[in-house]
Amino acid sequence: CVCERERDVNKPHHYMYTKCINIMEFQSPFRSKRGQVVGTRGGFRGCTVWLTGLSGAGKTTVGFALEEYLVSHGIPCYSLDGDNIRHGLNKNLGFTSKDREENIRRIAEVAKLFADAGLVCITSFISPFTKDRTEARRIHEKAGLPFFEVFVNAPLDVCESRDVKGLYKKARAGQIKGFTGIDSEYECPEAPELVLKTGELTENECIQQLVELLKEQSIIPSGVIEEINELFVPENRLKLAQTDASTLPSISITKLDLQWVQVLAEGWASPLKGFMREREYLQVIHFNTLLDGGTINLSVPIVLPVATEVKERLQGSLAVALEYQGKCVAILRNPEFYEHRKEERSAHQWGTTCPKHPYIKMVLESGDWLVGGELEVLERIRWNDGLDQYRLTPRELKERFKEMKADAVFAFQLRNPVHNGHALLMTDTRRRLEERGYRRPVLLLHPLGGWTKDDDVPLDWRMKQHAAVLEDGILDPQSTIVAIFPSPMMYAGPTEVQWHCRARMVAGSNFYIVGRDPAGMPHPESGQDLYDPSHGGKVLSMAPGLTSVEIIPFRVAAYNKTKKAMDFYDKDR
């Protein structure tokens, strides 16, 4: 066989061809460049995940769940199944042996093209015969593309119990001939990359196994957050941890510190495992991201300041107890002390070092050292103020969304009462989502519940007002969840609003309403806006790592005298 390289100037981009007798194929030199522009995480990730198994085994369910996971983490992908193949590309094929073979061959060729474009292509087809799956693998290997065969394995009786279309019943009655698993053999894969026993595993467990496979193969970057990282001590280790804590040297923490312990413990700042170490702190104040293992948006430092005396007393300790009002609430493992450069921190985080700014004032008055380390929180933080039932963790919120069968979650944060303009924006957002085809959009009305400045409306009064808004039907109580976000307010404008949005993303929101001048306030000296009121929304639209949320910009509302109702402001009207 004589091979030679040719350049076809008539083809776009001058593709290089490998010519060998009567075989011609091309290899695009631009695959790595595609990887730089496709998706939001950089790097070429094109591959095919080939899901095979009996009808009813759960291939399509797993395939779409994997697609949802990948898209939510900024990894481009596309699912191929019977609905988008049989009625289009393969509508001229029947069910003869020859046509079935051609059906799988075409699917493999299309999957290869998606993979070559830099997408993770997920195929969900019975593909019962080994030779057809082997040919699909060969097509990808010939193109230098990864191919992962995944056997979705469920017993026949389980598959039949899931048969809502009654196909198995018809096949057993002889009404359908050649039905795989009844009168046509399914050849089980001998060496698949993964076996998913869907009769035993939950959907989430299946997805986690697929994610691990794709991480091992460097398709999913290691920095992707697989789950909410709660920091509570497991029940079976609690007594041991409490005994351990009673023997450790301690740090007395403030109410503000305890609020940050709650934020970390409940997983809002996943994947953080505790208060930031110096490496994490520097990444956050300089880049607004965590960079180890990927690019993860985290725009505010979550740190524990301590005095010099505390640092000198505890330097070299392997663990310390954190106490609030004399009660041990957590253990900090392997503490790392580093300098608290307050002016530098303020300049980066707030864009000002004005000592009259309320949070900067607290920073300047806090300890000269920061201590980072892994947290083990002994029990859930309770404030016993009559509002703890509203303090739902990210995991609890996700479970509530699931119970409500939400297909879209849009979040709105407030630090003040809901006014008519807010209500109009939230109801209009629901309407627009329904027009886009969402059937059960759920509003997460998520007031900030940590520290706020003295002239803000207190949390208990805000919660009473939110309850009244629902009782009066201004917002739909059947499709709204009111919960408290435990973070303190920092009044750091566009820097902080990324934290607000990102925390809601962790909790399962996929739409975020950004208001006018989010996290802003007047300059303490000049009285002018400390930040441009429009910059919060603009920054969110560009911020790295916020890939699974769509930003809904604030629209100015006012009372329309003609309509005698609130309406969005139109400068041309």
C-alpha positions as CSV (number, residue, x, y, z in Angstrom):
1,C,0.0,0.0,0.0
2,V,1.5,3.3,-1.1
3,C,0.5,6.3,1.0
4,E,1.2,10.0,0.3
5,R,0.2,13.3,1.8
6,E,-1.8,15.7,-0.4
7,R,-3.1,19.3,0.1
8,D,-6.4,20.1,-1.6
9,V,-6.5,23.8,-2.1
10,N,-10.2,23.6,-3.2
11,K,-11.2,22.5,0.3
12,P,-11.7,25.1,3.0
13,H,-8.7,25.6,5.3
14,H,-6.6,23.4,3.0
15,Y,-7.4,20.1,4.7
16,M,-4.6,17.5,4.6
17,Y,-5.6,14.2,3.0
18,T,-4.0,10.8,3.5
19,K,-4.4,9.0,0.2
20,C,-3.9,5.2,0.2
21,I,-5.0,3.3,-2.9
22,N,-8.8,3.8,-3.0
23,I,-9.2,5.0,0.6
24,M,-9.3,8.7,1.4
25,E,-9.8,10.4,4.7
26,F,-8.9,13.8,6.1
27,Q,-7.7,14.9,9.5
28,S,-8.5,18.4,10.5
29,P,-5.5,20.2,12.0
30,F,-7.9,22.5,13.9
31,R,-9.2,20.1,16.6
32,S,-7.2,21.7,19.4
33,K,-8.3,25.2,18.2
34,R,-12.0,24.0,18.3
35,G,-11.4,23.0,21.9
36,Q,-10.4,26.5,22.8
37,V,-13.7,28.0,21.5
38,V,-16.3,25.3,22.1
39,G,-17.7,25.4,25.6
40,T,-16.5,27.5,28.5
41,R,-13.8,25.3,30.0
42,G,-11.2,25.2,27.2
43,G,-9.5,22.1,25.8
44,F,-10.7,19.6,23.3
45,R,-13.2,17.2,24.9
46,G,-14.8,15.5,21.9
47,C,-15.8,11.9,22.4
48,T,-18.7,9.5,22.2
49,V,-20.5,7.9,25.1
50,W,-22.3,4.9,23.6
51,L,-25.1,3.7,25.8
52,T,-26.3,0.2,24.9
53,G,-28.8,-2.1,26.6
54,L,-32.3,-3.6,26.4
55,S,-35.4,-1.4,25.8
56,G,-36.4,-0.1,29.2
57,A,-33.0,-0.4,30.7
58,G,-32.8,3.3,31.2
59,K,-30.5,4.4,28.4
60,T,-32.4,7.5,27.4
61,T,-33.0,8.6,31.0
62,V,-29.3,8.2,31.8
63,G,-28.3,9.9,28.6
64,F,-30.4,13.0,29.1
65,A,-29.3,13.2,32.8
66,L,-25.7,13.1,31.7
67,E,-26.4,15.8,29.1
68,E,-28.0,18.0,31.7
69,Y,-25.0,17.5,34.1
70,L,-22.4,18.3,31.4
71,V,-24.3,21.4,30.1
72,S,-24.7,22.7,33.6
73,H,-20.9,22.5,34.0
74,G,-20.0,24.2,30.8
75,I,-19.1,21.1,28.8
76,P,-20.7,21.1,25.3
77,C,-22.6,17.9,24.4
78,Y,-25.5,16.5,22.4
79,S,-27.7,13.4,22.8
80,L,-28.7,11.2,19.9
81,D,-31.6,8.8,20.4
82,G,-34.5,7.3,18.4
83,D,-36.5,10.5,18.4
84,N,-34.0,12.6,16.6
85,I,-32.5,9.9,14.4
86,R,-35.4,7.6,13.3
87,H,-37.6,10.5,12.2
88,G,-34.9,12.3,10.3
89,L,-31.6,10.9,9.1
90,N,-32.8,7.3,9.2
91,K,-36.5,7.6,8.2
92,N,-35.9,5.6,5.1
93,L,-34.7,2.6,7.0
94,G,-36.9,-0.3,8.1
95,F,-36.3,-3.1,10.5
96,T,-34.6,-5.7,8.4
97,S,-31.2,-7.0,9.5
98,K,-29.5,-5.0,6.8
99,D,-31.4,-1.8,7.7
100,R,-30.7,-2.2,11.4
101,E,-27.0,-2.6,10.7
102,E,-27.1,0.5,8.5
103,N,-29.0,2.4,11.2
104,I,-26.2,1.9,13.8
105,R,-23.5,2.7,11.2
106,R,-25.1,6.0,10.4
107,I,-25.5,6.8,14.0
108,A,-21.8,6.1,14.6
109,E,-20.8,8.3,11.7
110,V,-22.9,11.2,13.0
111,A,-21.6,10.7,16.6
112,K,-18.1,10.8,15.2
113,L,-18.8,14.2,13.6
114,F,-20.2,15.6,16.8
115,A,-17.2,14.3,18.7
116,D,-14.8,15.8,16.1
117,A,-16.5,19.1,16.6
118,G,-15.5,19.0,20.2
119,L,-18.7,17.9,21.8
120,V,-19.4,14.9,24.1
121,C,-21.9,12.9,22.0
122,I,-24.2,10.7,24.0
123,T,-25.9,7.9,22.0
124,S,-28.8,5.9,23.5
125,F,-29.7,2.9,21.3
126,I,-30.2,-0.8,21.9
127,S,-27.5,-1.7,19.4
128,P,-27.8,-5.3,20.3
129,F,-25.1,-6.8,18.1
130,T,-21.4,-6.9,19.0
131,K,-20.3,-6.5,15.4
132,D,-22.2,-3.2,15.1
133,R,-20.8,-1.8,18.3
134,T,-17.3,-2.9,17.3
135,E,-17.8,-1.1,13.9
136,A,-18.9,2.1,15.8
137,R,-15.8,1.9,17.9
138,R,-13.6,1.4,14.8
139,I,-15.1,4.5,13.2
140,H,-14.1,6.6,16.1
141,E,-10.7,5.0,16.6
142,K,-9.9,5.5,13.0
143,A,-10.6,9.3,13.5
144,G,-8.5,9.4,16.7
145,L,-11.5,10.0,18.9
146,P,-12.3,8.5,22.3
147,F,-15.2,6.0,22.4
148,F,-16.7,4.8,25.6
149,E,-19.1,1.8,25.5
150,V,-21.4,1.8,28.5
151,F,-23.6,-1.2,29.1
152,V,-26.8,-0.1,30.7
153,N,-27.6,-3.4,32.3
154,A,-31.1,-4.1,33.8
155,P,-32.7,-7.5,34.1
156,L,-35.4,-8.3,31.6
157,D,-38.2,-8.3,34.2
158,V,-37.2,-4.8,35.3
159,C,-37.2,-3.6,31.7
160,E,-40.6,-5.1,31.2
161,S,-41.9,-3.5,34.4
162,R,-40.8,-0.1,33.0
163,D,-42.5,-0.7,29.6
164,V,-45.0,2.2,29.5
165,K,-45.6,1.7,25.7
166,G,-46.5,-2.0,26.1
167,L,-43.9,-3.1,23.6
168,Y,-42.8,-6.2,25.5
169,K,-46.4,-7.2,26.0
170,K,-47.0,-7.0,22.3
171,A,-43.8,-8.8,21.5
172,R,-44.8,-11.7,23.8
173,A,-48.2,-11.8,22.2
174,G,-46.5,-12.1,18.8
175,Q,-47.7,-8.7,17.6
176,I,-44.1,-7.4,17.2
177,K,-41.6,-9.7,15.6
178,G,-37.8,-9.6,16.1
179,F,-38.1,-7.7,19.4
180,T,-34.8,-7.6,21.2
181,G,-34.8,-9.6,24.4
182,I,-37.9,-11.6,23.4
183,D,-37.4,-13.3,20.1
184,S,-34.2,-11.5,19.0
185,E,-30.9,-11.9,21.0
186,Y,-29.1,-9.1,22.8
187,E,-25.4,-9.7,22.7
188,C,-24.0,-8.3,26.0
189,P,-20.8,-6.3,25.7
190,E,-17.8,-8.3,26.7
191,A,-15.4,-5.5,27.7
192,P,-17.3,-2.2,28.0
193,E,-15.7,0.8,29.7
194,L,-18.5,0.9,32.2
195,V,-21.5,-1.2,33.3
196,L,-24.4,0.6,34.9
197,K,-26.8,-1.7,36.8
198,T,-29.8,0.5,36.6
199,G,-32.0,-2.0,38.4
200,E,-29.9,-1.4,41.5
201,L,-28.5,2.1,41.2
202,T,-30.3,5.4,41.4
203,E,-30.1,7.9,38.5
204,N,-27.8,10.1,40.4
205,E,-25.5,7.1,41.2
206,C,-25.4,6.2,37.5
207,I,-24.4,9.8,36.6
208,Q,-21.7,9.9,39.3
209,Q,-20.2,6.7,37.8
210,L,-20.2,8.2,34.3
211,V,-18.7,11.4,35.6
212,E,-15.9,9.4,37.3
213,L,-15.2,7.6,34.0
214,L,-15.1,10.9,32.1
215,K,-12.9,12.5,34.7
216,E,-10.4,9.6,34.5
217,Q,-10.3,10.1,30.8
218,S,-9.7,13.9,31.1
219,I,-13.0,14.6,29.4
220,I,-14.4,16.3,32.5
221,P,-11.8,18.6,34.2
222,S,-11.0,17.7,37.8
223,G,-12.1,21.1,39.0
224,V,-15.8,20.5,38.2
225,I,-17.9,20.4,41.4
226,E,-19.6,17.0,41.4
227,E,-21.6,17.5,44.6
228,I,-22.4,19.9,47.4
229,N,-19.5,19.7,49.9
230,E,-21.1,19.8,53.4
231,L,-18.7,19.9,56.3
232,F,-20.8,18.4,59.1
233,V,-19.3,15.5,61.1
234,P,-21.1,12.3,60.3
235,E,-23.5,11.1,63.0
236,N,-21.4,7.9,63.6
237,R,-18.3,10.0,64.3
238,L,-19.9,12.9,66.3
239,K,-19.2,11.6,69.8
240,L,-15.6,10.9,69.0
241,A,-15.2,14.4,67.4
242,Q,-16.8,16.1,70.4
243,T,-14.4,14.3,72.7
244,D,-11.5,15.3,70.5
245,A,-12.6,18.9,70.5
246,S,-12.8,19.1,74.3
247,T,-9.1,18.3,74.4
248,L,-8.0,20.9,71.8
249,P,-6.8,24.5,72.2
250,S,-9.5,26.9,71.2
251,I,-10.2,30.1,69.3
252,S,-13.2,32.2,70.3
253,I,-15.1,33.4,67.2
254,T,-17.5,36.2,66.6
255,K,-21.1,36.1,65.3
256,L,-19.8,37.2,61.9
257,D,-17.3,34.3,61.9
258,L,-20.1,31.9,62.9
259,Q,-22.1,33.0,59.9
260,W,-19.2,32.1,57.7
261,V,-18.9,28.7,59.4
262,Q,-22.5,28.1,58.5
263,V,-21.9,29.1,54.9
264,L,-19.0,26.7,54.6
265,A,-20.7,23.9,56.6
266,E,-23.8,23.8,54.4
267,G,-21.8,23.7,51.2
268,W,-22.6,27.1,49.7
269,A,-18.9,27.6,49.0
270,S,-18.2,24.1,47.6
271,P,-15.6,22.9,46.9
272,L,-14.0,24.7,49.9
273,K,-13.3,22.4,52.8
274,G,-12.9,25.1,55.3
275,F,-11.6,28.7,55.8
276,M,-9.3,29.6,53.0
277,R,-5.6,28.9,53.1
278,E,-3.2,31.5,51.7
279,R,-3.0,29.9,48.3
280,E,-6.8,29.9,47.9
281,Y,-7.0,33.4,49.4
282,L,-4.5,34.9,46.9
283,Q,-6.4,33.2,44.0
284,V,-9.7,34.7,45.1
285,I,-8.5,38.3,45.7
286,H,-6.5,38.5,42.5
287,F,-8.5,36.4,40.1
288,N,-12.0,36.0,41.7
289,T,-11.6,32.3,41.1
290,L,-10.2,29.1,42.5
291,L,-7.7,27.8,40.0
292,D,-6.5,24.4,41.3
293,G,-8.0,21.7,39.2
294,G,-10.1,24.0,37.0
295,T,-11.6,27.5,37.0
296,I,-14.2,27.8,39.7
297,N,-15.8,31.2,40.3
298,L,-15.4,32.4,43.9
299,S,-15.1,36.1,44.2
300,V,-15.0,36.9,47.9
301,P,-12.4,35.7,50.5
302,I,-13.9,33.4,53.2
303,V,-11.4,33.8,56.0
304,L,-11.0,33.7,59.7
305,P,-9.1,36.6,61.2
306,V,-7.3,36.1,64.5
307,A,-5.1,38.3,66.8
308,T,-1.3,38.0,67.0
309,E,-1.6,36.5,70.5
310,V,-3.9,33.7,69.2
311,K,-1.5,33.0,66.3
312,E,1.5,32.8,68.6
313,R,-0.3,30.6,71.1
314,L,-1.6,28.1,68.4
315,Q,1.3,28.1,65.9
316,G,2.3,24.5,65.3
317,S,-1.0,23.0,66.5
318,L,-2.4,20.1,64.4
319,A,-6.0,21.1,65.2
320,V,-7.9,23.8,67.1
321,A,-11.5,24.1,68.4
322,L,-13.7,27.0,67.3
323,E,-15.9,28.2,70.1
324,Y,-18.9,30.6,70.0
325,Q,-20.2,32.0,73.3
326,G,-18.3,29.2,75.1
327,K,-19.7,26.4,73.0
328,C,-17.5,24.4,70.6
329,V,-19.0,24.5,67.1
330,A,-16.2,23.1,64.9
331,I,-12.7,21.7,64.7
332,L,-10.2,23.4,62.4
333,R,-7.6,20.8,61.2
334,N,-4.0,21.6,60.1
335,P,-4.3,25.3,60.7
336,E,-2.2,27.6,58.5
337,F,-1.5,31.2,59.7
338,Y,-0.7,34.0,57.3
339,E,-0.7,37.8,57.3
340,H,-4.0,39.6,57.0
341,R,-3.0,42.5,54.7
342,K,-6.1,44.5,55.3
343,E,-5.6,47.5,53.1
344,E,-4.6,45.2,50.1
345,R,-7.6,43.0,50.7
346,S,-9.9,46.0,50.9
347,A,-8.6,47.6,47.7
348,H,-9.1,44.3,45.8
349,Q,-12.5,43.3,47.3
350,W,-14.2,46.7,47.5
351,G,-12.2,49.0,45.2
352,T,-11.8,51.4,48.1
353,T,-10.1,51.4,51.5
354,C,-12.5,53.9,53.0
355,P,-12.6,53.1,56.8
356,K,-16.2,54.3,57.0
357,H,-17.4,51.5,54.7
358,P,-19.2,49.2,57.3
359,Y,-17.6,45.9,56.3
360,I,-14.2,47.4,55.6
361,K,-14.4,48.9,59.1
362,M,-14.9,45.4,60.5
363,V,-12.0,44.1,58.5
364,L,-9.7,46.9,59.7
365,E,-10.7,46.2,63.3
366,S,-10.2,42.4,63.0
367,G,-7.1,40.4,63.7
368,D,-3.8,40.9,61.9
369,W,-3.6,37.2,60.9
370,L,-5.8,34.9,59.0
371,V,-6.0,31.2,59.7
372,G,-7.1,28.6,57.2
373,G,-7.7,24.9,57.4
374,E,-10.2,22.1,57.0
375,L,-13.4,22.4,59.0
376,E,-15.3,19.7,60.8
377,V,-18.6,21.2,62.0
378,L,-20.1,19.4,65.0
379,E,-23.7,20.3,64.4
380,R,-26.0,22.4,62.3
381,I,-25.9,26.1,63.1
382,R,-29.2,27.2,64.7
383,W,-30.0,30.8,65.6
384,N,-33.3,30.0,67.5
385,D,-34.9,33.2,66.3
386,G,-38.1,31.7,65.0
387,L,-36.7,31.7,61.4
388,D,-34.6,28.5,61.4
389,Q,-37.2,26.7,59.3
390,Y,-36.4,29.0,56.4
391,R,-32.7,28.3,56.6
392,L,-32.6,25.5,53.9
393,T,-29.2,24.1,52.8
394,P,-28.3,23.8,49.1
395,R,-29.0,20.1,49.4
396,E,-32.4,20.6,51.0
397,L,-33.3,23.2,48.3
398,K,-32.4,20.8,45.5
399,E,-34.6,18.2,47.1
400,R,-37.5,20.7,47.3
401,F,-37.1,21.6,43.7
402,K,-37.1,17.9,42.8
403,E,-40.3,17.4,44.8
404,M,-41.9,20.3,43.0
405,K,-40.8,18.8,39.7
406,A,-39.2,22.1,38.8
407,D,-37.8,22.2,35.2
408,A,-36.4,25.7,35.8
409,V,-35.4,27.5,39.0
410,F,-35.0,31.3,39.0
411,A,-33.5,33.0,42.0
412,F,-33.9,36.5,43.3
413,Q,-31.9,37.8,46.3
414,L,-33.1,40.7,48.4
415,R,-31.7,42.5,51.5
416,N,-34.8,44.7,51.6
417,P,-38.6,44.1,51.5
418,V,-40.2,43.1,48.2
419,H,-41.7,46.2,46.4
420,N,-44.1,46.3,43.5
421,G,-41.3,46.6,41.0
422,H,-39.6,43.5,42.3
423,A,-42.9,41.6,42.2
424,L,-43.5,42.6,38.5
425,L,-40.0,41.5,37.6
426,M,-40.4,38.1,39.2
427,T,-43.9,37.4,37.7
428,D,-42.7,38.6,34.3
429,T,-39.7,36.3,34.5
430,R,-42.0,33.4,35.2
431,R,-44.1,34.3,32.2
432,R,-41.1,34.5,29.9
433,L,-39.9,31.1,31.1
434,E,-43.3,29.6,30.4
435,E,-43.2,31.1,26.9
436,R,-39.9,29.4,26.4
437,G,-41.5,26.1,27.1
438,Y,-40.8,25.5,30.8
439,R,-43.8,23.9,32.5
440,R,-42.9,24.2,36.1
441,P,-40.6,27.2,36.8
442,V,-40.0,27.7,40.5
443,L,-39.1,31.0,42.1
444,L,-36.4,30.9,44.8
445,L,-37.1,34.1,46.8
446,H,-33.8,34.1,48.8
447,P,-33.3,37.0,51.2
448,L,-29.8,37.4,52.6
449,G,-29.8,36.4,56.3
450,G,-26.3,37.2,57.6
451,W,-24.9,40.4,58.9
452,T,-26.2,43.6,57.3
453,K,-25.5,47.3,58.1
454,D,-27.6,49.0,60.7
455,D,-29.9,51.0,58.4
456,D,-31.0,48.0,56.5
457,V,-34.4,46.4,57.3
458,P,-34.0,43.7,60.0
459,L,-34.3,40.1,58.8
460,D,-37.4,39.2,60.9
461,W,-39.4,42.1,59.4
462,R,-38.3,41.3,55.9
463,M,-39.5,37.7,56.4
464,K,-42.9,38.9,57.7
465,Q,-43.2,41.1,54.6
466,H,-42.3,38.2,52.2
467,A,-44.9,36.0,53.9
468,A,-47.5,38.7,53.4
469,V,-46.6,39.0,49.7
470,L,-47.3,35.3,49.3
471,E,-50.5,35.3,51.4
472,D,-51.9,38.2,49.3
473,G,-51.2,36.3,46.1
474,I,-48.8,38.9,44.7
475,L,-46.4,36.0,44.2
476,D,-47.7,32.5,43.6
477,P,-47.2,30.5,46.8
478,Q,-47.5,27.2,45.0
479,S,-44.5,27.7,42.8
480,T,-42.3,29.8,45.2
481,I,-39.9,28.8,47.9
482,V,-38.9,31.4,50.4
483,A,-35.6,30.5,52.1
484,I,-32.8,32.4,53.9
485,F,-29.3,32.7,52.4
486,P,-26.9,32.6,55.4
487,S,-24.1,34.8,54.0
488,P,-23.2,38.1,55.5
489,M,-23.6,41.2,53.3
490,M,-20.3,42.8,52.3
491,Y,-21.5,45.7,50.1
492,A,-18.8,44.8,47.5
493,G,-20.8,45.5,44.4
494,P,-19.9,43.6,41.2
495,T,-17.3,41.5,43.0
496,E,-19.8,40.3,45.6
497,V,-22.7,39.7,43.2
498,Q,-20.7,36.9,41.6
499,W,-20.7,35.2,45.0
500,H,-24.4,35.7,45.3
501,C,-25.1,34.2,41.9
502,R,-22.6,31.4,42.3
503,A,-24.0,30.3,45.6
504,R,-27.5,30.0,44.1
505,M,-26.0,28.0,41.2
506,V,-24.7,25.5,43.8
507,A,-28.2,25.2,45.2
508,G,-29.7,24.3,41.8
509,S,-30.8,27.6,40.3
510,N,-30.3,27.9,36.6
511,F,-31.7,31.5,36.2
512,Y,-30.6,34.5,38.4
513,I,-32.3,37.8,38.4
514,V,-29.8,40.6,39.0
515,G,-31.1,43.8,40.3
516,R,-30.0,47.4,39.9
517,D,-26.8,48.2,41.8
518,P,-26.6,44.7,43.3
519,A,-24.6,44.6,46.6
520,G,-24.0,48.3,46.3
521,M,-24.3,51.3,48.6
522,P,-23.6,55.0,48.6
523,H,-20.0,56.0,49.2
524,P,-19.7,56.7,52.9
525,E,-18.1,60.1,52.3
526,S,-19.4,61.4,49.0
527,G,-22.9,59.9,49.1
528,Q,-22.6,58.9,45.4
529,D,-23.0,55.3,44.2
530,L,-19.9,53.4,45.2
531,Y,-20.4,51.2,42.1
532,D,-21.9,51.9,38.7
533,P,-25.5,50.5,39.1
534,S,-25.3,48.6,35.8
535,H,-21.9,47.0,36.3
536,G,-23.2,44.1,38.5
537,G,-25.3,42.7,35.6
538,K,-22.6,43.3,33.0
539,V,-19.9,41.6,35.2
540,L,-22.2,38.6,35.7
541,S,-22.7,38.2,32.0
542,M,-18.9,37.9,31.6
543,A,-17.8,36.2,34.8
544,P,-15.9,32.9,34.4
545,G,-17.3,29.8,35.9
546,L,-21.0,30.8,36.1
547,T,-21.9,28.5,33.2
548,S,-25.0,26.8,34.5
549,V,-27.0,30.0,35.2
550,E,-28.6,32.4,32.8
551,I,-28.5,36.0,34.0
552,I,-31.8,37.9,33.8
553,P,-31.1,41.6,33.8
554,F,-33.0,44.1,36.0
555,R,-35.6,46.1,34.2
556,V,-36.8,49.4,35.7
557,A,-40.5,49.4,36.7
558,A,-42.7,52.3,37.6
559,Y,-46.4,53.0,38.1
560,N,-48.2,53.4,34.8
561,K,-51.0,56.0,35.3
562,T,-52.8,54.9,32.1
563,K,-52.8,51.2,33.0
564,K,-53.1,52.0,36.7
565,A,-50.6,49.3,37.4
566,M,-46.9,48.7,37.7
567,D,-45.2,48.5,34.3
568,F,-41.7,48.3,32.9
569,Y,-40.3,51.7,32.0
570,D,-40.1,52.5,28.3
571,K,-38.2,55.6,27.4
572,D,-40.0,55.8,24.1
573,R,-43.4,55.9,25.7
